[in-house]
């Protein structure tokens, strides 16, 4: 079986930065304990489980403000997806030590929303309902930011927006192909709208790589967590743009052997929050796959190999 290793794939800098921040926090004995992560630090359970072994507790749920109320003392880390100003305010009010691991690309969008709403704009934000990144972005200015996910949502927007200064921006991990038709429809509905397309470069280049390189494969395997929006988008891009069937798996153990029936060339990529060791294990298995002598696909990557190895721990920056 031929293997196409889609490149680039896997970790982006925002994910690596967040993991390094959290790992340094676990090693910093001066930080108040317990240490919590408000939601999944990145959308990968292998990573959150590994941090549990480091003594960092992940509290997940649909609403960051509600999760925060479970914490009475210690340190809280805000995830790469960002949180609303209200969450930060409430954490400080509770006397918690706060560490911000927000991805710089997400922070850029928060700053854009903050600056534009102060100038009198309202914001239409394209994102996935229920995902923590839109939750944080909408929370920057909840009265002025309108979350949409579908064409139908555009028809539900308030009529007053026709007379308002208006911008559109988006969740950074959205597929460019998901965003464009919505932005086109918004331009038709609101000809005066300013477009600020904020798909992060890491997300975009991984999607473009799949769109181009997966064309030559019979099947694409995307290694990524089910909660990882960018991982799910990679599978979608393969099916809709490269016209190559795709499956997303969390690890080698999720691989179903029947998917490989009749497959001569398989491509492999990974979401931006997928540990390199998990991806390598999948690639190694497929590279050695022998349909005449099948070995059951089982992941054996130990948790202690998941997190970055910090040789020289550094003090983490505390939010004022």
C-alpha positions in Angstrom: 0.0 0.0 0.0 1.3 3.4 -1.0 1.2 6.2 1.7 0.8 9.9 1.0 1.9 11.9 4.1 0.0 15.1 3.6 2.2 18.1 4.4 1.8 20.2 6.4 -0.2 18.4 9.0 -0.6 18.2 12.8 0.4 20.7 15.5 0.2 24.4 14.8 2.1 27.0 16.8 -1.0 28.1 18.8 -1.5 24.6 20.1 2.2 24.1 20.9 2.3 27.5 22.7 -0.8 26.5 24.8 0.7 23.2 25.7 4.0 24.7 26.7 2.2 27.3 28.9 0.2 24.5 30.6 3.2 22.3 31.0 5.3 25.1 32.5 2.4 25.8 34.9 2.4 22.2 36.1 6.1 22.6 36.9 5.8 26.0 38.6 5.6 25.2 42.3 4.8 28.8 43.1 1.4 28.7 41.5 -1.6 28.2 43.8 -3.1 24.7 43.6 -5.2 23.1 42.3 -4.5 24.1 38.7 -7.5 23.9 36.4 -8.0 24.2 32.7 -11.3 25.9 31.8 -12.3 23.5 29.0 -10.0 21.4 26.9 -6.7 23.2 26.6 -6.8 22.1 22.9 -9.4 19.8 21.4 -7.6 16.5 21.9 -8.4 14.0 24.7 -4.9 12.5 24.6 -3.5 15.9 25.5 -6.0 16.6 28.3 -5.6 13.1 29.8 -1.8 13.6 29.8 -2.2 16.9 31.7 -4.4 15.1 34.2 -1.3 12.9 35.0 0.6 16.2 35.5 -1.9 17.3 38.1 -3.8 19.7 35.9 -7.6 19.2 36.1 -9.7 19.8 32.9 -13.2 21.1 33.5 -15.2 20.9 30.3 -18.8 21.9 29.4 -20.9 24.1 27.1 -20.5 27.4 29.0 -17.2 28.7 30.3 -18.8 31.0 32.8 -20.8 28.1 34.3 -17.7 25.9 34.4 -15.8 28.6 36.2 -18.3 28.5 39.1 -17.0 25.0 40.0 -13.6 26.5 40.9 -13.2 28.1 44.4 -9.5 28.4 44.7 -6.2 27.9 42.9 -5.1 28.6 39.3 -7.1 28.6 36.1 -5.8 28.3 32.6 -7.8 29.8 29.7 -7.6 27.5 26.6 -6.3 28.2 23.2 -9.9 28.9 22.0 -10.1 32.1 24.1 -12.7 33.2 26.6 -14.9 36.2 27.0 -13.9 39.3 29.1 -16.7 38.4 31.5 -15.0 35.0 32.2 -11.7 36.8 32.9 -13.5 39.3 35.1 -15.3 36.7 37.1 -12.1 34.6 37.6 -10.4 37.6 39.1 -13.4 38.4 41.2 -13.2 34.9 42.6 -9.6 35.5 43.6 -8.1 32.9 41.2 -4.7 33.1 39.6 -5.3 33.4 35.9 -3.1 32.2 33.0 -4.1 32.9 29.4 -3.2 30.4 26.7 -5.4 32.0 24.0 -4.1 31.4 20.5 -2.7 34.7 19.0 -4.9 34.3 15.9 -8.0 34.0 18.2 -6.8 37.0 20.2 -6.5 39.0 17.0 -10.2 38.4 16.3 -11.1 39.4 19.8 -9.2 42.6 19.4 -10.8 43.2 16.0 -14.3 42.8 17.5 -13.5 45.0 20.5 -12.0 47.8 18.4 -14.8 47.8 15.8 -17.7 47.7 18.2 -16.1 50.7 20.0 -16.2 52.5 16.7 -19.9 51.9 16.4 -19.9 48.7 14.3 -22.0 45.6 14.8 -20.4 42.2 14.0 -21.7 39.2 12.2 -19.5 36.2 13.3 -19.5 33.0 11.3 -18.9 30.1 13.6 -20.0 26.7 14.8 -22.6 27.0 17.5 -21.6 25.3 20.7 -17.9 25.6 20.0 -15.8 27.4 22.6 -14.1 29.8 20.2 -17.3 31.5 19.0 -18.5 31.6 22.7 -15.4 33.6 23.6 -15.6 35.8 20.5 -19.3 36.6 20.9 -18.7 37.3 24.5 -16.3 40.2 23.6 -19.4 42.3 22.8 -22.5 40.1 23.2 -25.0 42.9 22.3 -23.2 43.7 19.1 -22.0 40.3 17.8 -24.4 38.0 15.9 -23.4 34.4 15.5 -24.4 32.6 12.3 -23.6 29.2 11.0 -25.9 28.7 8.0 -27.6 30.7 5.1 -30.9 30.4 7.0 -29.3 32.2 10.0 -28.8 35.3 7.8 -32.5 35.7 7.4 -32.9 35.8 11.2 -30.6 38.7 11.7 -32.2 41.9 13.0 -33.4 44.4 10.4 -31.6 47.2 12.1 -28.3 45.9 10.7 -29.2 47.3 7.3 -28.7 50.8 8.8 -25.6 50.0 10.9 -21.9 50.0 10.3 -21.2 46.3 9.9 -18.3 43.8 9.6 -18.2 40.1 9.1 -15.5 37.8 10.6 -15.3 34.2 11.4 -14.1 31.3 13.6 -10.4 30.8 12.8 -10.7 27.0 12.3 -13.5 27.2 9.8 -12.9 25.8 6.3 -12.4 28.6 3.7 -15.0 26.8 1.6 -17.5 26.9 4.5 -17.0 30.6 5.0 -17.0 32.0 1.5 -20.6 31.3 0.5 -21.8 32.8 3.7 -19.7 35.9 3.2 -21.0 36.2 -0.4 -24.6 35.9 0.9 -23.9 38.6 3.5 -22.5 40.9 0.8 -25.8 40.5 -1.1 -27.9 41.2 1.9 -25.7 43.9 3.3 -23.8 45.6 0.5 -22.0 47.9 2.9 -20.6 45.1 5.1 -16.8 45.0 5.6 -15.2 41.6 5.2 -12.5 40.4 7.6 -11.8 36.8 6.8 -9.9 35.4 9.8 -9.1 31.8 8.9 -5.8 31.2 10.6 -2.9 30.5 8.3 -2.1 27.1 9.9 -5.7 26.0 9.3 -5.8 27.3 5.7 -2.5 25.7 4.6 -3.6 22.3 6.1 -6.9 22.5 4.2 -5.2 23.5 1.0 -2.7 20.7 1.3 -5.6 18.2 1.7 -7.5 19.7 -1.2 -4.5 19.2 -3.5 -2.6 16.2 -2.2 -5.5 13.9 -1.3 -6.6 13.9 -5.0 -4.1 11.2 -5.7 -5.3 8.8 -2.9 -8.1 6.3 -2.7 -8.7 7.2 1.0 -7.7 9.9 3.5 -7.3 9.2 7.2 -7.5 12.3 9.4 -6.1 11.8 12.8 -7.9 14.1 15.2 -10.3 14.4 18.2 -14.0 14.3 17.5 -14.3 17.7 19.2 -11.6 19.2 16.9 -13.4 21.4 14.4 -10.3 21.8 12.2 -9.9 18.0 12.1 -13.5 17.5 11.1 -13.1 20.2 8.4 -10.1 18.3 6.9 -12.2 15.3 6.3 -14.9 17.5 4.8 -12.4 19.2 2.5 -11.2 15.8 1.3 -14.7 14.7 0.4 -16.0 17.9 -1.1 -12.9 19.4 -2.7 -10.5 16.5 -3.4 -13.3 14.1 -4.0 -11.5 11.5 -1.9 -13.4 9.6 0.8 -12.1 10.3 4.3 -12.5 9.1 7.9 -11.4 10.8 11.1 -9.9 8.7 13.9 -8.7 9.7 17.3 -5.9 7.2 17.3 -4.8 3.9 15.6 -7.3 2.0 17.7 -10.2 3.7 15.8 -9.0 2.5 12.4 -11.4 0.0 10.9 -9.8 -2.6 8.6 -12.7 -2.7 6.2 -11.9 0.9 5.2 -8.7 -0.4 3.6 -10.5 -3.0 1.4 -9.5 -2.2 -2.2 -7.4 0.7 -1.2 -4.0 1.0 -3.0 -3.1 4.5 -1.9 -4.0 6.0 1.4 -3.2 9.6 2.5 -2.8 10.7 6.1 -3.2 14.1 7.7 -3.8 15.3 11.2 -5.7 18.1 13.0 -3.7 21.0 14.5 -4.1 19.7 18.0 -3.2 16.1 17.3 0.0 14.8 19.1 2.8 13.9 16.7 3.3 10.5 18.3 -0.3 9.5 17.6 0.0 10.5 14.0 3.3 8.7 13.5 1.8 5.5 14.9 -1.0 5.6 12.3 1.5 6.2 9.5 3.8 3.4 10.6 0.9 1.0 10.8 -0.3 1.8 7.3 3.2 1.7 5.9 3.6 -1.9 7.2 0.0 -3.0 6.5 -0.1 -6.5 4.9 -3.6 -7.7 4.0 -2.3 -11.3 4.0 -1.0 -10.9 7.6 -3.2 -8.4 9.3 -2.2 -7.0 12.7 -5.0 -5.6 14.8 -4.7 -1.7 14.8 -4.2 -0.8 18.5 -2.6 2.4 19.8 0.2 1.9 22.3 1.5 5.4 22.6 2.1 6.1 26.4 0.7 9.2 27.9 4.1 10.4 29.1 5.1 10.8 25.4 2.2 13.2 24.6 3.2 16.4 26.2 6.2 18.6 25.2 9.4 17.9 27.1 10.4 21.0 29.0 14.1 21.0 29.8 14.3 24.5 31.2 10.9 25.4 32.9 10.0 29.0 32.7 7.7 31.0 35.0 4.3 31.5 33.3 2.8 35.0 32.8 0.0 35.8 35.2 -2.9 37.9 34.0 -3.1 41.2 35.9 
